[in-house]
Amino acid sequence: MNTSLAGFIKEKRKQLGLTQPELAERAGVGLRFIRELEKGKQSVRLDKVNQVLALFGSEIGVIKKLEE
């Protein structure tokens, strides 16, 4: 399984047999947002990311950074 956010979303979308337009519609976000998200755009709105991830039973949250 891909550990990047972009890879995770693309993999989950394909597992559900959804196209990018179908995912965008179900998540209530624009197609352009889905395309940029799957390409790994560095700057995205987390609220919209969580809208998409909610379809997969997931969300992004704050995790304490491990001390090195």
Backbone bond lengths (Angstrom), bond angles and torsions (degrees), N, CA, C in turn:
res aa  C-N    CA-C-N  psi(-1)  N-CA   C-N-CA  omega(-1)  CA-C   N-CA-C  phi
1 M - - - 1.467 - - 1.520 109.30 -
2 N 1.309 116.41 138.85 1.457 122.58 179.84 1.527 109.34 -71.92
3 T 1.332 117.19 135.23 1.460 120.26 -177.67 1.521 113.49 -90.81
4 S 1.335 118.20 -8.15 1.457 119.33 178.29 1.524 109.87 -81.12
5 L 1.322 115.68 154.89 1.459 120.64 177.62 1.523 110.02 -60.08
6 A 1.318 116.62 -45.27 1.465 121.00 -179.57 1.527 110.75 -58.84
7 G 1.320 116.09 -46.48 1.451 120.58 -179.71 1.518 112.56 -65.45
8 F 1.336 116.13 -39.53 1.464 121.35 179.18 1.526 110.44 -60.70
9 I 1.321 116.51 -48.32 1.464 120.81 -177.22 1.522 110.73 -65.90
10 K 1.318 116.77 -44.37 1.468 120.29 179.77 1.530 110.76 -62.24
11 E 1.321 116.98 -43.48 1.461 121.51 -179.99 1.527 111.29 -63.90
12 K 1.327 116.92 -45.90 1.464 120.65 179.67 1.531 111.06 -64.28
13 R 1.328 116.40 -40.42 1.472 120.39 178.74 1.522 109.80 -59.76
14 K 1.324 116.18 -46.03 1.467 120.38 -179.16 1.522 111.75 -66.97
15 Q 1.344 117.29 -36.41 1.467 120.52 177.74 1.531 111.26 -60.46
16 L 1.334 115.58 -34.54 1.463 120.68 179.32 1.530 112.51 -85.41
17 G 1.330 116.26 -3.86 1.463 120.50 179.64 1.512 113.68 70.62
18 L 1.333 116.28 30.29 1.465 120.89 -178.97 1.520 111.56 -98.95
19 T 1.319 115.76 145.43 1.459 120.87 170.03 1.521 107.78 -84.16
20 Q 1.313 116.84 167.55 1.467 119.58 176.03 1.524 111.55 -59.55
21 P 1.347 119.13 -44.75 1.472 118.67 177.68 1.533 113.16 -61.21
22 E 1.328 117.14 -37.15 1.463 120.14 178.86 1.528 110.99 -66.63
23 L 1.331 116.79 -42.06 1.463 120.47 178.00 1.524 110.54 -62.80
24 A 1.313 116.14 -44.60 1.468 120.60 179.50 1.530 110.61 -58.20
25 E 1.329 116.32 -45.11 1.466 120.42 -178.91 1.524 111.09 -64.99
26 R 1.316 117.49 -45.99 1.467 120.85 -179.21 1.522 112.21 -64.39
27 A 1.332 116.57 -35.51 1.467 120.45 -178.31 1.528 112.29 -84.36
28 G 1.308 117.34 -13.77 1.465 120.58 -179.23 1.521 112.97 75.55
29 V 1.339 115.52 31.84 1.468 120.73 177.17 1.524 108.09 -125.46
30 G 1.323 115.97 169.45 1.450 120.20 -178.98 1.527 112.57 -78.78
31 L 1.322 115.24 154.58 1.463 121.29 177.69 1.522 110.84 -60.43
32 R 1.314 117.13 -39.64 1.461 120.67 178.88 1.531 110.83 -59.12
33 F 1.327 116.84 -39.86 1.464 120.87 179.26 1.529 110.18 -61.65
34 I 1.337 117.17 -45.21 1.469 121.11 179.45 1.522 110.09 -61.63
35 R 1.319 116.89 -44.93 1.472 120.26 -179.95 1.526 111.28 -60.98
36 E 1.321 116.77 -44.92 1.469 120.46 179.51 1.524 111.16 -66.55
37 L 1.320 116.57 -38.15 1.458 121.39 179.46 1.530 110.73 -63.33
38 E 1.316 116.66 -44.80 1.464 120.79 -179.33 1.529 112.21 -71.67
39 K 1.313 117.08 -20.60 1.472 120.38 176.48 1.524 111.48 -86.81
40 G 1.331 116.97 -4.73 1.451 120.57 177.03 1.510 115.05 83.75
41 K 1.329 117.11 28.59 1.463 120.15 177.83 1.527 109.49 -52.77
42 Q 1.309 116.49 133.99 1.463 121.88 -174.26 1.519 113.64 -72.51
43 S 1.313 117.91 -29.75 1.459 121.35 -175.78 1.529 109.64 -114.60
44 V 1.332 116.31 106.25 1.461 121.13 178.20 1.522 109.35 -135.98
45 R 1.317 115.88 156.97 1.465 120.52 178.17 1.525 109.45 -79.23
46 L 1.319 116.16 122.45 1.458 120.20 -176.58 1.523 112.81 -65.57
47 D 1.317 117.82 -31.15 1.462 118.58 178.07 1.523 110.40 -63.05
48 K 1.334 116.23 -39.44 1.462 119.66 178.41 1.522 111.28 -71.89
49 V 1.324 116.86 -37.02 1.468 120.34 176.16 1.523 108.74 -59.17
50 N 1.319 117.36 -44.62 1.459 120.95 -179.79 1.531 112.28 -67.28
51 Q 1.323 117.85 -29.29 1.465 120.47 174.40 1.524 109.43 -61.82
52 V 1.323 116.23 -43.44 1.464 121.34 179.69 1.526 109.98 -68.64
53 L 1.318 116.78 -48.33 1.461 121.16 -177.20 1.528 112.23 -63.13
54 A 1.328 117.32 -28.68 1.461 120.81 179.75 1.529 111.08 -59.19
55 L 1.318 117.38 -30.36 1.463 120.69 178.07 1.519 111.99 -65.77
56 F 1.322 116.32 -21.65 1.464 122.00 -179.01 1.526 111.54 -105.92
57 G 1.337 116.53 10.30 1.456 120.40 179.92 1.518 112.97 70.95
58 S 1.324 117.14 28.86 1.467 122.25 -177.18 1.519 110.43 -132.30
59 E 1.330 115.66 166.87 1.462 121.58 173.60 1.519 109.19 -156.88
60 I 1.316 115.26 161.25 1.462 121.43 175.56 1.519 107.23 -95.91
61 G 1.312 116.26 138.32 1.452 121.01 178.23 1.512 110.53 -145.09
62 V 1.304 115.76 -179.61 1.453 122.41 -179.70 1.527 109.08 -85.72
63 I 1.309 115.93 131.99 1.470 122.36 177.16 1.515 107.85 -124.31
64 K 1.309 116.67 131.96 1.462 120.88 178.54 1.523 109.39 -62.67
65 K 1.311 115.67 131.05 1.461 122.15 179.82 1.529 109.45 -71.48
66 L 1.314 115.93 134.21 1.468 120.49 178.48 1.520 110.12 -70.37
67 E 1.317 115.91 139.31 1.464 120.54 176.96 1.528 108.94 -74.39
68 E 1.322 116.48 138.29 1.460 120.13 179.89 1.496 111.10 -96.45
